Amino acid sequence: TDSHFDWMVANGYATVDHRNDFGGLDNTIWRKLLTAPDTLRQRVVLALTEIFVISTNGLPIAWRGFAVAAYLDMLERRAFGTYRDLLEAVSLSNGMGAYLNMRGNLKEDPKTGRVPDENYAREVMQLLSIGLYQLNADGSVKLDAGGKPLETYTQTNITDLARVLTGWDADSASAT
């Protein structure tokens, strides 16, 4: 079946009237959920959108509906792939980059006091990978000698990952 992005183009949503809205997005999502022959893949994509969340509200970019459509298409292509490939694709997607402030994230500048935005780095550590606390094999939280949960990462880890996640941006030279 057509990708969400291609369906929106083919059905007239790639017009300036829809530059700042989500016209057609609900239609293509429901179209796929109800009629695509790969039902399991569509359900996995739906589940992935609950984990790798971007919102249709507050995306600070033009053509938001198309950004979300492209994001859904990316999740669909990687629904049965490796977690590493999925996390990389999510990290490099325009939608996630805009939603969690990674797109255009600048490196540290000691002269001005600028530091990289840590929002996406924190999300990767806390929600998309290792979580807040170390776990035992049975899923229970590991505790230290004092009975406190053992954390999986430190603020330094977040700061270091934020430094790695700088320098990516969208090529908007031809955007209208």
C-alpha positions in Angstrom: 0.0 0.0 0.0 1.0 3.6 -0.4 3.1 5.3 2.3 1.3 7.8 4.4 3.4 10.6 2.9 2.7 9.5 -0.7 -1.0 9.1 0.0 -1.2 12.6 1.3 0.5 14.0 -1.8 -1.7 12.0 -4.1 -4.8 13.1 -2.3 -4.1 16.9 -2.6 -2.8 17.7 0.9 0.6 19.0 -0.5 -0.8 22.4 -1.0 0.0 25.6 0.8 -3.4 25.5 2.4 -2.1 22.5 4.5 1.3 23.9 5.2 0.6 24.4 8.9 -2.0 21.8 9.6 -2.5 18.1 9.8 -5.0 17.8 6.9 -5.2 14.2 5.7 -3.2 12.7 8.5 -6.1 11.1 10.3 -7.4 9.8 7.0 -4.2 8.1 6.1 -3.7 6.6 9.5 -7.2 5.1 9.6 -6.8 4.0 5.9 -3.8 2.0 6.8 -5.2 0.6 10.1 -8.4 -0.6 8.4 -7.3 -1.7 4.9 -3.6 -2.5 4.8 -2.9 -6.2 4.2 -0.1 -6.3 6.8 -2.3 -5.9 9.9 0.4 -7.0 12.4 2.9 -4.4 11.0 0.2 -1.7 11.4 -0.4 -2.7 15.0 3.3 -2.7 15.7 3.6 0.8 14.2 0.7 1.9 16.4 2.4 0.4 19.5 5.7 2.1 18.5 4.0 5.5 18.4 3.2 5.0 22.1 6.8 4.5 22.9 8.6 6.8 20.4 6.2 9.6 20.8 6.0 12.8 18.7 3.0 15.0 19.1 0.8 16.5 16.4 0.5 19.5 18.7 3.4 21.8 19.1 5.6 20.7 16.3 7.5 23.9 15.6 7.9 23.3 11.8 5.9 23.9 8.6 4.3 20.9 6.9 3.7 19.2 10.3 1.3 16.7 8.9 3.9 15.6 6.4 6.6 15.4 9.1 4.3 13.0 11.1 3.4 11.0 7.9 7.1 10.6 7.2 7.7 9.6 10.8 5.0 6.9 10.6 6.4 5.6 7.3 9.8 5.3 9.0 8.3 3.4 11.9 6.5 1.1 9.4 9.7 0.4 7.5 11.5 -0.5 10.8 8.7 -2.2 12.6 10.4 -5.6 12.5 14.0 -4.5 12.4 16.6 -4.1 15.1 16.1 -1.8 18.0 19.4 -0.1 17.2 18.3 0.7 13.6 14.9 1.9 14.9 16.5 4.2 17.5 18.9 5.6 15.0 16.1 6.3 12.5 13.9 7.9 15.2 16.8 10.1 16.3 17.5 11.3 12.7 13.8 11.9 11.9 12.7 15.4 11.3 9.6 15.0 13.4 11.5 13.7 16.5 14.3 16.3 16.0 11.8 19.1 16.0 9.6 17.6 18.8 12.4 17.0 21.3 14.7 19.9 20.5 17.5 17.9 18.9 17.2 19.3 15.4 19.6 22.2 15.2 21.1 21.4 18.6 24.4 23.3 18.8 27.6 22.3 20.4 28.9 23.8 23.6 30.3 27.3 23.4 32.3 28.2 26.5 32.6 31.8 25.4 28.8 32.4 25.4 27.9 29.7 28.0 25.8 27.8 25.6 25.5 24.1 26.3 23.8 21.4 24.1 20.1 20.9 24.8 19.8 17.8 26.9 16.1 17.0 26.3 16.5 14.3 23.7 19.5 12.8 25.4 17.5 12.4 28.6 14.6 10.9 26.7 16.9 8.3 25.1 18.3 7.3 28.4 15.2 7.4 30.5 12.4 6.4 28.2 13.8 4.8 25.0 16.6 2.6 26.3 17.9 1.8 29.8 15.4 3.5 32.1 15.9 5.1 35.4 16.9 2.2 37.6 18.9 -1.0 37.2 16.8 -4.1 37.2 17.2 -7.7 38.4 16.6 -10.6 36.0 13.0 -10.8 37.3 12.3 -7.2 36.5 12.4 -5.9 40.0 14.5 -2.8 40.8 18.0 -3.4 42.1 18.7 -1.7 45.4 21.9 -0.6 47.0 23.0 -1.5 50.6 20.8 1.3 51.9 17.7 0.1 50.1 17.7 2.8 47.5 17.2 2.1 43.8 20.4 1.9 41.8 20.3 4.5 39.0 21.3 3.4 35.5 22.9 6.7 34.4 24.1 10.0 35.8 23.7 13.7 34.8 27.2 13.4 33.4 26.0 10.6 31.1 23.2 12.8 29.9 25.5 15.8 29.3 27.9 13.6 27.4 25.2 12.1 25.2 23.8 15.6 24.5 27.2 16.6 23.2 27.1 13.6 20.8 23.7 14.6 19.6 24.7 18.0 18.2 25.1 19.2 14.7 22.1 17.6 13.0 19.6 19.8 11.2 17.2 19.8 8.3 18.2 21.2 5.0 15.6 23.9 4.8 17.2 25.9 1.9 14.4 24.9 -0.5 11.5 25.0 2.1 8.7 27.5 1.4 
